[in-house]
Amino acid sequence: MKKFSKNDDEFICENCGKQVSKLNYTSRDHCPYCLYSKHVDINPGDRKNTCLGLLKPIDIEKFKDTYKIIYKCEKCKEIHKNIIANDDDYNEILNIMKNK
């Protein structure tokens, strides 16, 4: 089982340049505007991955009563998944779904 470390820091998105605030209910792991993430974790929230590539959102999948964003690292090509956040831009989610 993967270990989870809460890590809910503010950051500036390296893809779109927008300031991203804390999520305040779980760890913030991607930009709510463009949905990009950064390949910084080995286990969720640990910030121990040295890849540091951008994680590009490539698809959306149903997960229980919500959805997950499927990412492909632009640097190492690994695939990762993150649960969508309450404040994610749903137009971006729809764009990813129809452009797959």
C-alpha positions in Angstrom: 0.0 0.0 0.0 1.3 3.5 -0.9 2.0 5.8 1.9 0.3 9.2 1.8 1.9 12.4 3.1 -0.2 15.5 3.3 1.5 18.3 1.4 -0.8 21.1 0.6 1.5 23.9 -0.4 0.9 26.9 -2.7 2.9 27.0 -5.9 3.2 28.7 -9.3 2.3 26.3 -12.1 5.2 25.6 -14.4 2.9 25.1 -17.4 0.5 28.0 -17.3 2.3 30.3 -14.8 -0.7 30.9 -12.5 -0.5 31.1 -8.8 -2.2 28.0 -7.2 -3.5 28.2 -3.7 -3.8 25.5 -1.1 -6.6 23.0 -1.5 -7.4 23.0 2.3 -9.0 19.5 2.4 -6.2 17.2 1.1 -2.9 17.6 -0.7 -2.8 19.9 -3.7 -1.1 17.8 -6.5 -2.0 19.7 -9.7 -2.9 23.0 -11.2 -6.7 23.6 -11.1 -6.5 25.9 -14.2 -4.6 23.8 -16.8 -4.6 20.5 -14.8 -0.9 19.9 -15.3 1.1 18.4 -12.4 4.8 17.9 -11.6 6.6 14.6 -11.2 7.7 15.2 -7.7 6.3 12.3 -5.7 7.3 8.6 -5.4 4.5 8.1 -2.9 1.7 10.7 -2.7 2.9 13.8 -1.1 6.4 12.7 -0.2 8.2 15.1 -2.8 11.0 12.6 -3.1 11.1 12.0 -6.9 14.1 13.5 -8.7 12.5 13.4 -12.2 10.8 16.8 -11.8 9.2 16.6 -15.3 5.8 18.1 -16.1 2.9 15.7 -15.9 0.7 16.4 -18.9 -3.0 15.4 -18.5 -3.8 12.9 -21.3 -7.1 11.3 -20.2 -9.8 11.2 -17.5 -11.2 8.0 -16.0 -14.1 7.2 -13.7 -13.0 6.4 -10.1 -15.6 5.4 -7.5 -17.9 8.5 -7.2 -15.4 10.9 -8.8 -12.8 11.0 -11.6 -9.0 10.7 -11.9 -6.8 12.6 -14.3 -4.3 10.4 -16.1 -0.9 12.0 -16.7 2.1 11.2 -18.8 5.4 12.6 -17.7 6.9 14.7 -20.4 10.4 13.8 -19.2 10.5 10.1 -18.2 7.2 9.0 -19.8 5.7 7.4 -16.7 2.0 7.3 -16.3 0.4 8.6 -13.1 -3.2 9.3 -11.8 -4.5 11.9 -9.5 -8.1 12.4 -8.3 -9.7 15.6 -9.5 -10.0 18.5 -7.0 -13.2 20.4 -6.2 -11.9 23.6 -7.8 -10.6 22.0 -11.1 -11.6 23.8 -14.3 -14.4 21.5 -15.6 -14.0 22.9 -19.1 -10.4 21.7 -19.1 -11.6 18.2 -17.9 -14.1 18.1 -20.8 -11.4 19.2 -23.3 -9.1 16.3 -22.1 -12.0 13.8 -22.4 -12.9 14.8 -25.9 -9.3 15.2 -27.2 -8.1 11.8 -26.2 
